[in-house]
Amino acid sequence: MCADPGLAQLDRNINDVFLRVIANAESDSHRAALALTRQQRDFIEKRNASFGKRGYDLRQAMEDRLEKLNTIARQ
């Protein structure tokens, strides 16, 4: 992933939005922040386990995750 500047930027964007979402969630509900953290961990585990496997589109998976996080951030 680090060898591809586009994927590296997507990863940074995901992290930045995730940190904002967590900070907002934590101010409202610790339970909500924990749930979001679990979701992020699950995404990363799946991404890492699926990377390089046939049929897995890493860029699409990352773009989808970023979109989900952005949707949460806009709420």
mmCIF file of the N, C-alpha and C atoms, coordinates in Angstrom:
data_MODEL
# 
_entry.id   MODEL 
# 
loop_
_atom_site.group_PDB 
_atom_site.id 
_atom_site.type_symbol 
_atom_site.label_atom_id 
_atom_site.label_alt_id 
_atom_site.label_comp_id 
_atom_site.label_asym_id 
_atom_site.label_entity_id 
_atom_site.label_seq_id 
_atom_site.pdbx_PDB_ins_code 
_atom_site.Cartn_x 
_atom_site.Cartn_y 
_atom_site.Cartn_z 
_atom_site.occupancy 
_atom_site.B_iso_or_equiv 
_atom_site.pdbx_formal_charge 
_atom_site.auth_seq_id 
_atom_site.auth_comp_id 
_atom_site.auth_asym_id 
_atom_site.auth_atom_id 
_atom_site.pdbx_PDB_model_num 
ATOM 1   N N  . MET A 1 1  ? 0.830   -1.182  0.000  1.00 0.00 ? 1  MET A N  1 
ATOM 2   C CA . MET A 1 1  ? 0.000   0.000   0.000  1.00 0.00 ? 1  MET A CA 1 
ATOM 3   C C  . MET A 1 1  ? 0.876   1.248   0.000  1.00 0.00 ? 1  MET A C  1 
ATOM 4   N N  . CYS A 1 2  ? 1.921   1.235   0.758  1.00 0.00 ? 2  CYS A N  1 
ATOM 5   C CA . CYS A 1 2  ? 2.768   2.419   0.851  1.00 0.00 ? 2  CYS A CA 1 
ATOM 6   C C  . CYS A 1 2  ? 3.462   2.727   -0.469 1.00 0.00 ? 2  CYS A C  1 
ATOM 7   N N  . ALA A 1 3  ? 3.619   1.717   -1.313 1.00 0.00 ? 3  ALA A N  1 
ATOM 8   C CA . ALA A 1 3  ? 4.272   1.928   -2.600 1.00 0.00 ? 3  ALA A CA 1 
ATOM 9   C C  . ALA A 1 3  ? 3.373   2.683   -3.569 1.00 0.00 ? 3  ALA A C  1 
ATOM 10  N N  . ASP A 1 4  ? 2.088   2.707   -3.314 1.00 0.00 ? 4  ASP A N  1 
ATOM 11  C CA . ASP A 1 4  ? 1.126   3.402   -4.171 1.00 0.00 ? 4  ASP A CA 1 
ATOM 12  C C  . ASP A 1 4  ? 0.723   4.703   -3.480 1.00 0.00 ? 4  ASP A C  1 
ATOM 13  N N  . PRO A 1 5  ? 1.151   5.847   -4.028 1.00 0.00 ? 5  PRO A N  1 
ATOM 14  C CA . PRO A 1 5  ? 0.846   7.128   -3.373 1.00 0.00 ? 5  PRO A CA 1 
ATOM 15  C C  . PRO A 1 5  ? -0.661  7.370   -3.206 1.00 0.00 ? 5  PRO A C  1 
ATOM 16  N N  . GLY A 1 6  ? -1.461  6.923   -4.154 1.00 0.00 ? 6  GLY A N  1 
ATOM 17  C CA . GLY A 1 6  ? -2.909  7.108   -4.048 1.00 0.00 ? 6  GLY A CA 1 
ATOM 18  C C  . GLY A 1 6  ? -3.496  6.334   -2.891 1.00 0.00 ? 6  GLY A C  1 
ATOM 19  N N  . LEU A 1 7  ? -3.054  5.092   -2.725 1.00 0.00 ? 7  LEU A N  1 
ATOM 20  C CA . LEU A 1 7  ? -3.538  4.277   -1.602 1.00 0.00 ? 7  LEU A CA 1 
ATOM 21  C C  . LEU A 1 7  ? -3.033  4.819   -0.272 1.00 0.00 ? 7  LEU A C  1 
ATOM 22  N N  . ALA A 1 8  ? -1.795  5.297   -0.267 1.00 0.00 ? 8  ALA A N  1 
ATOM 23  C CA . ALA A 1 8  ? -1.244  5.874   0.963  1.00 0.00 ? 8  ALA A CA 1 
ATOM 24  C C  . ALA A 1 8  ? -2.052  7.107   1.370  1.00 0.00 ? 8  ALA A C  1 
ATOM 25  N N  . GLN A 1 9  ? -2.440  7.926   0.392  1.00 0.00 ? 9  GLN A N  1 
ATOM 26  C CA . GLN A 1 9  ? -3.245  9.116   0.693  1.00 0.00 ? 9  GLN A CA 1 
ATOM 27  C C  . GLN A 1 9  ? -4.634  8.721   1.186  1.00 0.00 ? 9  GLN A C  1 
ATOM 28  N N  . LEU A 1 10 ? -5.221  7.717   0.547  1.00 0.00 ? 10 LEU A N  1 
ATOM 29  C CA . LEU A 1 10 ? -6.530  7.217   1.007  1.00 0.00 ? 10 LEU A CA 1 
ATOM 30  C C  . LEU A 1 10 ? -6.433  6.750   2.454  1.00 0.00 ? 10 LEU A C  1 
ATOM 31  N N  . ASP A 1 11 ? -5.371  6.052   2.786  1.00 0.00 ? 11 ASP A N  1 
ATOM 32  C CA . ASP A 1 11 ? -5.173  5.559   4.154  1.00 0.00 ? 11 ASP A CA 1 
ATOM 33  C C  . ASP A 1 11 ? -5.075  6.729   5.132  1.00 0.00 ? 11 ASP A C  1 
ATOM 34  N N  . ARG A 1 12 ? -4.346  7.761   4.757  1.00 0.00 ? 12 ARG A N  1 
ATOM 35  C CA . ARG A 1 12 ? -4.239  8.948   5.625  1.00 0.00 ? 12 ARG A CA 1 
ATOM 36  C C  . ARG A 1 12 ? -5.594  9.632   5.776  1.00 0.00 ? 12 ARG A C  1 
ATOM 37  N N  . ASN A 1 13 ? -6.340  9.730   4.672  1.00 0.00 ? 13 ASN A N  1 
ATOM 38  C CA . ASN A 1 13 ? -7.669  10.355  4.730  1.00 0.00 ? 13 ASN A CA 1 
ATOM 39  C C  . ASN A 1 13 ? -8.609  9.575   5.638  1.00 0.00 ? 13 ASN A C  1 
ATOM 40  N N  . ILE A 1 14 ? -8.578  8.251   5.521  1.00 0.00 ? 14 ILE A N  1 
ATOM 41  C CA . ILE A 1 14 ? -9.404  7.397   6.383  1.00 0.00 ? 14 ILE A CA 1 
ATOM 42  C C  . ILE A 1 14 ? -9.049  7.653   7.841  1.00 0.00 ? 14 ILE A C  1 
ATOM 43  N N  . ASN A 1 15 ? -7.765  7.676   8.137  1.00 0.00 ? 15 ASN A N  1 
ATOM 44  C CA . ASN A 1 15 ? -7.326  7.894   9.514  1.00 0.00 ? 15 ASN A CA 1 
ATOM 45  C C  . ASN A 1 15 ? -7.765  9.262   10.032 1.00 0.00 ? 15 ASN A C  1 
ATOM 46  N N  . ASP A 1 16 ? -7.608  10.297  9.214  1.00 0.00 ? 16 ASP A N  1 
ATOM 47  C CA . ASP A 1 16 ? -7.987  11.645  9.641  1.00 0.00 ? 16 ASP A CA 1 
ATOM 48  C C  . ASP A 1 16 ? -9.480  11.731  9.955  1.00 0.00 ? 16 ASP A C  1 
ATOM 49  N N  . VAL A 1 17 ? -10.302 11.211  9.066  1.00 0.00 ? 17 VAL A N  1 
ATOM 50  C CA . VAL A 1 17 ? -11.753 11.273  9.281  1.00 0.00 ? 17 VAL A CA 1 
ATOM 51  C C  . VAL A 1 17 ? -12.138 10.400  10.475 1.00 0.00 ? 17 VAL A C  1 
ATOM 52  N N  . PHE A 1 18 ? -11.523 9.225   10.586 1.00 0.00 ? 18 PHE A N  1 
ATOM 53  C CA . PHE A 1 18 ? -11.808 8.342   11.718 1.00 0.00 ? 18 PHE A CA 1 
ATOM 54  C C  . PHE A 1 18 ? -11.518 9.056   13.043 1.00 0.00 ? 18 PHE A C  1 
ATOM 55  N N  . LEU A 1 19 ? -10.389 9.725   13.138 1.00 0.00 ? 19 LEU A N  1 
ATOM 56  C CA . LEU A 1 19 ? -10.041 10.425  14.374 1.00 0.00 ? 19 LEU A CA 1 
ATOM 57  C C  . LEU A 1 19 ? -11.061 11.518  14.710 1.00 0.00 ? 19 LEU A C  1 
ATOM 58  N N  . ARG A 1 20 ? -11.546 12.229  13.685 1.00 0.00 ? 20 ARG A N  1 
ATOM 59  C CA . ARG A 1 20 ? -12.576 13.245  13.917 1.00 0.00 ? 20 ARG A CA 1 
ATOM 60  C C  . ARG A 1 20 ? -13.878 12.612  14.386 1.00 0.00 ? 20 ARG A C  1 
ATOM 61  N N  . VAL A 1 21 ? -14.262 11.516  13.724 1.00 0.00 ? 21 VAL A N  1 
ATOM 62  C CA . VAL A 1 21 ? -15.512 10.832  14.073 1.00 0.00 ? 21 VAL A CA 1 
ATOM 63  C C  . VAL A 1 21 ? -15.450 10.309  15.504 1.00 0.00 ? 21 VAL A C  1 
ATOM 64  N N  . ILE A 1 22 ? -14.330 9.732   15.871 1.00 0.00 ? 22 ILE A N  1 
ATOM 65  C CA . ILE A 1 22 ? -14.164 9.199   17.229 1.00 0.00 ? 22 ILE A CA 1 
ATOM 66  C C  . ILE A 1 22 ? -14.231 10.320  18.256 1.00 0.00 ? 22 ILE A C  1 
ATOM 67  N N  . ALA A 1 23 ? -13.576 11.422  17.992 1.00 0.00 ? 23 ALA A N  1 
ATOM 68  C CA . ALA A 1 23 ? -13.600 12.548  18.937 1.00 0.00 ? 23 ALA A CA 1 
ATOM 69  C C  . ALA A 1 23 ? -15.032 13.046  19.131 1.00 0.00 ? 23 ALA A C  1 
ATOM 70  N N  . ASN A 1 24 ? -15.775 13.160  18.048 1.00 0.00 ? 24 ASN A N  1 
ATOM 71  C CA . ASN A 1 24 ? -17.172 13.605  18.161 1.00 0.00 ? 24 ASN A CA 1 
ATOM 72  C C  . ASN A 1 24 ? -18.018 12.573  18.895 1.00 0.00 ? 24 ASN A C  1 
ATOM 73  N N  . ALA A 1 25 ? -17.829 11.310  18.573 1.00 0.00 ? 25 ALA A N  1 
ATOM 74  C CA . ALA A 1 25 ? -18.617 10.250  19.216 1.00 0.00 ? 25 ALA A CA 1 
ATOM 75  C C  . ALA A 1 25 ? -18.299 10.180  20.704 1.00 0.00 ? 25 ALA A C  1 
ATOM 76  N N  . GLU A 1 26 ? -17.039 10.317  21.050 1.00 0.00 ? 26 GLU A N  1 
ATOM 77  C CA . GLU A 1 26 ? -16.625 10.218  22.453 1.00 0.00 ? 26 GLU A CA 1 
ATOM 78  C C  . GLU A 1 26 ? -17.277 11.329  23.276 1.00 0.00 ? 26 GLU A C  1 
ATOM 79  N N  . SER A 1 27 ? -17.435 12.503  22.691 1.00 0.00 ? 27 SER A N  1 
ATOM 80  C CA . SER A 1 27 ? -18.057 13.598  23.443 1.00 0.00 ? 27 SER A CA 1 
ATOM 81  C C  . SER A 1 27 ? -19.537 13.327  23.689 1.00 0.00 ? 27 SER A C  1 
ATOM 82  N N  . ASP A 1 28 ? -20.157 12.500  22.843 1.00 0.00 ? 28 ASP A N  1 
ATOM 83  C CA . ASP A 1 28 ? -21.574 12.152  23.008 1.00 0.00 ? 28 ASP A CA 1 
ATOM 84  C C  . ASP A 1 28 ? -21.776 10.870  23.806 1.00 0.00 ? 28 ASP A C  1 
ATOM 85  N N  . SER A 1 29 ? -21.009 9.840   23.439 1.00 0.00 ? 29 SER A N  1 
ATOM 86  C CA . SER A 1 29 ? -21.237 8.527   24.040 1.00 0.00 ? 29 SER A CA 1 
ATOM 87  C C  . SER A 1 29 ? -19.990 7.661   23.922 1.00 0.00 ? 29 SER A C  1 
ATOM 88  N N  . HIS A 1 30 ? -19.482 7.257   25.055 1.00 0.00 ? 30 HIS A N  1 
ATOM 89  C CA . HIS A 1 30 ? -18.313 6.383   25.058 1.00 0.00 ? 30 HIS A CA 1 
ATOM 90  C C  . HIS A 1 30 ? -18.635 5.069   24.355 1.00 0.00 ? 30 HIS A C  1 
ATOM 91  N N  . ARG A 1 31 ? -19.837 4.578   24.533 1.00 0.00 ? 31 ARG A N  1 
ATOM 92  C CA . ARG A 1 31 ? -20.267 3.325   23.904 1.00 0.00 ? 31 ARG A CA 1 
ATOM 93  C C  . ARG A 1 31 ? -20.249 3.446   22.374 1.00 0.00 ? 31 ARG A C  1 
ATOM 94  N N  . ALA A 1 32 ? -20.703 4.574   21.862 1.00 0.00 ? 32 ALA A N  1 
ATOM 95  C CA . ALA A 1 32 ? -20.702 4.805   20.409 1.00 0.00 ? 32 ALA A CA 1 
ATOM 96  C C  . ALA A 1 32 ? -19.273 4.861   19.883 1.00 0.00 ? 32 ALA A C  1 
ATOM 97  N N  . ALA A 1 33 ? -18.390 5.491   20.633 1.00 0.00 ? 33 ALA A N  1 
ATOM 98  C CA . ALA A 1 33 ? -16.986 5.569   20.224 1.00 0.00 ? 33 ALA A CA 1 
ATOM 99  C C  . ALA A 1 33 ? -16.360 4.180   20.189 1.00 0.00 ? 33 ALA A C  1 
ATOM 100 N N  . LEU A 1 34 ? -16.690 3.351   21.166 1.00 0.00 ? 34 LEU A N  1 
ATOM 101 C CA . LEU A 1 34 ? -16.158 1.980   21.175 1.00 0.00 ? 34 LEU A CA 1 
ATOM 102 C C  . LEU A 1 34 ? -16.676 1.179   19.988 1.00 0.00 ? 34 LEU A C  1 
ATOM 103 N N  . ALA A 1 35 ? -17.946 1.362   19.643 1.00 0.00 ? 35 ALA A N  1 
ATOM 104 C CA . ALA A 1 35 ? -18.517 0.652   18.501 1.00 0.00 ? 35 ALA A CA 1 
ATOM 105 C C  . ALA A 1 35 ? -17.824 1.074   17.203 1.00 0.00 ? 35 ALA A C  1 
ATOM 106 N N  . LEU A 1 36 ? -17.572 2.363   17.055 1.00 0.00 ? 36 LEU A N  1 
ATOM 107 C CA . LEU A 1 36 ? -16.872 2.847   15.862 1.00 0.00 ? 36 LEU A CA 1 
ATOM 108 C C  . LEU A 1 36 ? -15.445 2.317   15.801 1.00 0.00 ? 36 LEU A C  1 
ATOM 109 N N  . THR A 1 37 ? -14.804 2.240   16.945 1.00 0.00 ? 37 THR A N  1 
ATOM 110 C CA . THR A 1 37 ? -13.448 1.695   17.000 1.00 0.00 ? 37 THR A CA 1 
ATOM 111 C C  . THR A 1 37 ? -13.449 0.225   16.585 1.00 0.00 ? 37 THR A C  1 
ATOM 112 N N  . ARG A 1 38 ? -14.445 -0.530  17.038 1.00 0.00 ? 38 ARG A N  1 
ATOM 113 C CA . ARG A 1 38 ? -14.559 -1.944  16.633 1.00 0.00 ? 38 ARG A CA 1 
ATOM 114 C C  . ARG A 1 38 ? -14.758 -2.064  15.127 1.00 0.00 ? 38 ARG A C  1 
ATOM 115 N N  . GLN A 1 39 ? -15.624 -1.202  14.584 1.00 0.00 ? 39 GLN A N  1 
ATOM 116 C CA . GLN A 1 39 ? -15.859 -1.215  13.138 1.00 0.00 ? 39 GLN A CA 1 
ATOM 117 C C  . GLN A 1 39 ? -14.564 -0.935  12.370 1.00 0.00 ? 39 GLN A C  1 
ATOM 118 N N  . GLN A 1 40 ? -13.792 0.021   12.861 1.00 0.00 ? 40 GLN A N  1 
ATOM 119 C CA . GLN A 1 40 ? -12.533 0.367   12.193 1.00 0.00 ? 40 GLN A CA 1 
ATOM 120 C C  . GLN A 1 40 ? -11.549 -0.794  12.270 1.00 0.00 ? 40 GLN A C  1 
ATOM 121 N N  . ARG A 1 41 ? -11.466 -1.423  13.439 1.00 0.00 ? 41 ARG A N  1 
ATOM 122 C CA . ARG A 1 41 ? -10.589 -2.588  13.588 1.00 0.00 ? 41 ARG A CA 1 
ATOM 123 C C  . ARG A 1 41 ? -11.000 -3.714  12.651 1.00 0.00 ? 41 ARG A C  1 
ATOM 124 N N  . ASP A 1 42 ? -12.309 -3.944  12.556 1.00 0.00 ? 42 ASP A N  1 
ATOM 125 C CA . ASP A 1 42 ? -12.812 -4.986  11.657 1.00 0.00 ? 42 ASP A CA 1 
ATOM 126 C C  . ASP A 1 42 ? -12.462 -4.677  10.205 1.00 0.00 ? 42 ASP A C  1 
ATOM 127 N N  . PHE A 1 43 ? -12.608 -3.416  9.819  1.00 0.00 ? 43 PHE A N  1 
ATOM 128 C CA . PHE A 1 43 ? -12.243 -3.017  8.461  1.00 0.00 ? 43 PHE A CA 1 
ATOM 129 C C  . PHE A 1 43 ? -10.767 -3.289  8.198  1.00 0.00 ? 43 PHE A C  1 
ATOM 130 N N  . ILE A 1 44 ? -9.916  -2.892  9.116  1.00 0.00 ? 44 ILE A N  1 
ATOM 131 C CA . ILE A 1 44 ? -8.470  -3.063  8.938  1.00 0.00 ? 44 ILE A CA 1 
ATOM 132 C C  . ILE A 1 44 ? -8.106  -4.545  8.890  1.00 0.00 ? 44 ILE A C  1 
ATOM 133 N N  . GLU A 1 45 ? -8.698  -5.349  9.760  1.00 0.00 ? 45 GLU A N  1 
ATOM 134 C CA . GLU A 1 45 ? -8.423  -6.791  9.752  1.00 0.00 ? 45 GLU A CA 1 
ATOM 135 C C  . GLU A 1 45 ? -8.829  -7.421  8.422  1.00 0.00 ? 45 GLU A C  1 
ATOM 136 N N  . LYS A 1 46 ? -10.008 -7.070  7.943  1.00 0.00 ? 46 LYS A N  1 
ATOM 137 C CA . LYS A 1 46 ? -10.474 -7.615  6.661  1.00 0.00 ? 46 LYS A CA 1 
ATOM 138 C C  . LYS A 1 46 ? -9.585  -7.136  5.522  1.00 0.00 ? 46 LYS A C  1 
ATOM 139 N N  . ARG A 1 47 ? -9.244  -5.853  5.542  1.00 0.00 ? 47 ARG A N  1 
ATOM 140 C CA . ARG A 1 47 ? -8.364  -5.295  4.504  1.00 0.00 ? 47 ARG A CA 1 
ATOM 141 C C  . ARG A 1 47 ? -7.032  -6.030  4.477  1.00 0.00 ? 47 ARG A C  1 
ATOM 142 N N  . ASN A 1 48 ? -6.452  -6.215  5.628  1.00 0.00 ? 48 ASN A N  1 
ATOM 143 C CA . ASN A 1 48 ? -5.150  -6.886  5.700  1.00 0.00 ? 48 ASN A CA 1 
ATOM 144 C C  . ASN A 1 48 ? -5.238  -8.346  5.278  1.00 0.00 ? 48 ASN A C  1 
ATOM 145 N N  . ALA A 1 49 ? -6.301  -9.026  5.675  1.00 0.00 ? 49 ALA A N  1 
ATOM 146 C CA . ALA A 1 49 ? -6.461  -10.442 5.330  1.00 0.00 ? 49 ALA A CA 1 
ATOM 147 C C  . ALA A 1 49 ? -6.786  -10.629 3.852  1.00 0.00 ? 49 ALA A C  1 
ATOM 148 N N  . SER A 1 50 ? -7.444  -9.651  3.245  1.00 0.00 ? 50 SER A N  1 
ATOM 149 C CA . SER A 1 50 ? -7.894  -9.781  1.858  1.00 0.00 ? 50 SER A CA 1 
ATOM 150 C C  . SER A 1 50 ? -6.911  -9.215  0.846  1.00 0.00 ? 50 SER A C  1 
ATOM 151 N N  . PHE A 1 51 ? -5.994  -8.387  1.299  1.00 0.00 ? 51 PHE A N  1 
ATOM 152 C CA . PHE A 1 51 ? -5.054  -7.727  0.398  1.00 0.00 ? 51 PHE A CA 1 
ATOM 153 C C  . PHE A 1 51 ? -4.301  -8.754  -0.447 1.00 0.00 ? 51 PHE A C  1 
ATOM 154 N N  . GLY A 1 52 ? -4.318  -8.540  -1.746 1.00 0.00 ? 52 GLY A N  1 
ATOM 155 C CA . GLY A 1 52 ? -3.600  -9.416  -2.661 1.00 0.00 ? 52 GLY A CA 1 
ATOM 156 C C  . GLY A 1 52 ? -4.383  -10.625 -3.114 1.00 0.00 ? 52 GLY A C  1 
ATOM 157 N N  . LYS A 1 53 ? -5.538  -10.844 -2.513 1.00 0.00 ? 53 LYS A N  1 
ATOM 158 C CA . LYS A 1 53 ? -6.346  -12.001 -2.908 1.00 0.00 ? 53 LYS A CA 1 
ATOM 159 C C  . LYS A 1 53 ? -7.147  -11.665 -4.157 1.00 0.00 ? 53 LYS A C  1 
ATOM 160 N N  . ARG A 1 54 ? -7.343  -12.662 -4.946 1.00 0.00 ? 54 ARG A N  1 
ATOM 161 C CA . ARG A 1 54 ? -8.093  -12.521 -6.188 1.00 0.00 ? 54 ARG A CA 1 
ATOM 162 C C  . ARG A 1 54 ? -9.505  -11.987 -5.899 1.00 0.00 ? 54 ARG A C  1 
ATOM 163 N N  . GLY A 1 55 ? -9.897  -10.987 -6.670 1.00 0.00 ? 55 GLY A N  1 
ATOM 164 C CA . GLY A 1 55 ? -11.231 -10.433 -6.535 1.00 0.00 ? 55 GLY A CA 1 
ATOM 165 C C  . GLY A 1 55 ? -11.365 -9.338  -5.490 1.00 0.00 ? 55 GLY A C  1 
ATOM 166 N N  . TYR A 1 56 ? -10.320 -9.100  -4.711 1.00 0.00 ? 56 TYR A N  1 
ATOM 167 C CA . TYR A 1 56 ? -10.394 -8.050  -3.686 1.00 0.00 ? 56 TYR A CA 1 
ATOM 168 C C  . TYR A 1 56 ? -9.850  -6.757  -4.268 1.00 0.00 ? 56 TYR A C  1 
ATOM 169 N N  . ASP A 1 57 ? -10.666 -5.729  -4.269 1.00 0.00 ? 57 ASP A N  1 
ATOM 170 C CA . ASP A 1 57 ? -10.276 -4.422  -4.790 1.00 0.00 ? 57 ASP A CA 1 
ATOM 171 C C  . ASP A 1 57 ? -9.957  -3.519  -3.607 1.00 0.00 ? 57 ASP A C  1 
ATOM 172 N N  . LEU A 1 58 ? -8.691  -3.425  -3.295 1.00 0.00 ? 58 LEU A N  1 
ATOM 173 C CA . LEU A 1 58 ? -8.244  -2.653  -2.134 1.00 0.00 ? 58 LEU A CA 1 
ATOM 174 C C  . LEU A 1 58 ? -8.672  -1.194  -2.246 1.00 0.00 ? 58 LEU A C  1 
ATOM 175 N N  . ARG A 1 59 ? -8.448  -0.600  -3.407 1.00 0.00 ? 59 ARG A N  1 
ATOM 176 C CA . ARG A 1 59 ? -8.799  0.809   -3.573 1.00 0.00 ? 59 ARG A CA 1 
ATOM 177 C C  . ARG A 1 59 ? -10.301 1.029   -3.336 1.00 0.00 ? 59 ARG A C  1 
ATOM 178 N N  . GLN A 1 60 ? -11.132 0.154   -3.887 1.00 0.00 ? 60 GLN A N  1 
ATOM 179 C CA . GLN A 1 60 ? -12.580 0.287   -3.716 1.00 0.00 ? 60 GLN A CA 1 
ATOM 180 C C  . GLN A 1 60 ? -12.978 0.108   -2.261 1.00 0.00 ? 60 GLN A C  1 
ATOM 181 N N  . ALA A 1 61 ? -12.371 -0.857  -1.592 1.00 0.00 ? 61 ALA A N  1 
ATOM 182 C CA . ALA A 1 61 ? -12.678 -1.084  -0.175 1.00 0.00 ? 61 ALA A CA 1 
ATOM 183 C C  . ALA A 1 61 ? -12.324 0.145   0.656  1.00 0.00 ? 61 ALA A C  1 
ATOM 184 N N  . MET A 1 62 ? -11.195 0.755   0.336  1.00 0.00 ? 62 MET A N  1 
ATOM 185 C CA . MET A 1 62 ? -10.775 1.935   1.086  1.00 0.00 ? 62 MET A CA 1 
ATOM 186 C C  . MET A 1 62 ? -11.662 3.135   0.764  1.00 0.00 ? 62 MET A C  1 
ATOM 187 N N  . GLU A 1 63 ? -12.025 3.292   -0.497 1.00 0.00 ? 63 GLU A N  1 
ATOM 188 C CA . GLU A 1 63 ? -12.923 4.387   -0.866 1.00 0.00 ? 63 GLU A CA 1 
ATOM 189 C C  . GLU A 1 63 ? -14.286 4.218   -0.201 1.00 0.00 ? 63 GLU A C  1 
ATOM 190 N N  . ASP A 1 64 ? -14.766 2.975   -0.139 1.00 0.00 ? 64 ASP A N  1 
ATOM 191 C CA . ASP A 1 64 ? -16.050 2.705   0.532  1.00 0.00 ? 64 ASP A CA 1 
ATOM 192 C C  . ASP A 1 64 ? -15.971 3.045   2.016  1.00 0.00 ? 64 ASP A C  1 
ATOM 193 N N  . ARG A 1 65 ? -14.872 2.661   2.658  1.00 0.00 ? 65 ARG A N  1 
ATOM 194 C CA . ARG A 1 65 ? -14.715 2.959   4.089  1.00 0.00 ? 65 ARG A CA 1 
ATOM 195 C C  . ARG A 1 65 ? -14.656 4.458   4.320  1.00 0.00 ? 65 ARG A C  1 
ATOM 196 N N  . LEU A 1 66 ? -13.922 5.167   3.475  1.00 0.00 ? 66 LEU A N  1 
ATOM 197 C CA . LEU A 1 66 ? -13.835 6.619   3.621  1.00 0.00 ? 66 LEU A CA 1 
ATOM 198 C C  . LEU A 1 66 ? -15.210 7.253   3.466  1.00 0.00 ? 66 LEU A C  1 
ATOM 199 N N  . GLU A 1 67 ? -15.989 6.779   2.509  1.00 0.00 ? 67 GLU A N  1 
ATOM 200 C CA . GLU A 1 67 ? -17.345 7.305   2.305  1.00 0.00 ? 67 GLU A CA 1 
ATOM 201 C C  . GLU A 1 67 ? -18.213 7.058   3.539  1.00 0.00 ? 67 GLU A C  1 
ATOM 202 N N  . LYS A 1 68 ? -18.121 5.864   4.125  1.00 0.00 ? 68 LYS A N  1 
ATOM 203 C CA . LYS A 1 68 ? -18.897 5.566   5.334  1.00 0.00 ? 68 LYS A CA 1 
ATOM 204 C C  . LYS A 1 68 ? -18.503 6.496   6.477  1.00 0.00 ? 68 LYS A C  1 
ATOM 205 N N  . LEU A 1 69 ? -17.210 6.694   6.645  1.00 0.00 ? 69 LEU A N  1 
ATOM 206 C CA . LEU A 1 69 ? -16.744 7.580   7.712  1.00 0.00 ? 69 LEU A CA 1 
ATOM 207 C C  . LEU A 1 69 ? -17.183 9.022   7.457  1.00 0.00 ? 69 LEU A C  1 
ATOM 208 N N  . ASN A 1 70 ? -17.101 9.457   6.215  1.00 0.00 ? 70 ASN A N  1 
ATOM 209 C CA . ASN A 1 70 ? -17.554 10.822  5.889  1.00 0.00 ? 70 ASN A CA 1 
ATOM 210 C C  . ASN A 1 70 ? -19.037 10.995  6.151  1.00 0.00 ? 70 ASN A C  1 
ATOM 211 N N  . THR A 1 71 ? -19.823 9.956   5.871  1.00 0.00 ? 71 THR A N  1 
ATOM 212 C CA . THR A 1 71 ? -21.256 10.015  6.151  1.00 0.00 ? 71 THR A CA 1 
ATOM 213 C C  . THR A 1 71 ? -21.497 10.170  7.645  1.00 0.00 ? 71 THR A C  1 
ATOM 214 N N  . ILE A 1 72 ? -20.771 9.412   8.442  1.00 0.00 ? 72 ILE A N  1 
ATOM 215 C CA . ILE A 1 72 ? -20.901 9.524   9.898  1.00 0.00 ? 72 ILE A CA 1 
ATOM 216 C C  . ILE A 1 72 ? -20.484 10.919  10.363 1.00 0.00 ? 72 ILE A C  1 
ATOM 217 N N  . ALA A 1 73 ? -19.416 11.438  9.783  1.00 0.00 ? 73 ALA A N  1 
ATOM 218 C CA . ALA A 1 73 ? -18.905 12.761  10.186 1.00 0.00 ? 73 ALA A CA 1 
ATOM 219 C C  . ALA A 1 73 ? -19.902 13.873  9.877  1.00 0.00 ? 73 ALA A C  1 
ATOM 220 N N  . ARG A 1 74 ? -20.707 13.693  8.826  1.00 0.00 ? 74 ARG A N  1 
ATOM 221 C CA . ARG A 1 74 ? -21.678 14.728  8.437  1.00 0.00 ? 74 ARG A CA 1 
ATOM 222 C C  . ARG A 1 74 ? -22.939 14.696  9.300  1.00 0.00 ? 74 ARG A C  1 
ATOM 223 N N  . GLN A 1 75 ? -23.127 13.654  10.071 1.00 0.00 ? 75 GLN A N  1 
ATOM 224 C CA . GLN A 1 75 ? -24.355 13.532  10.868 1.00 0.00 ? 75 GLN A CA 1 
ATOM 225 C C  . GLN A 1 75 ? -24.310 14.388  12.095 1.00 0.00 ? 75 GLN A C  1 
# 
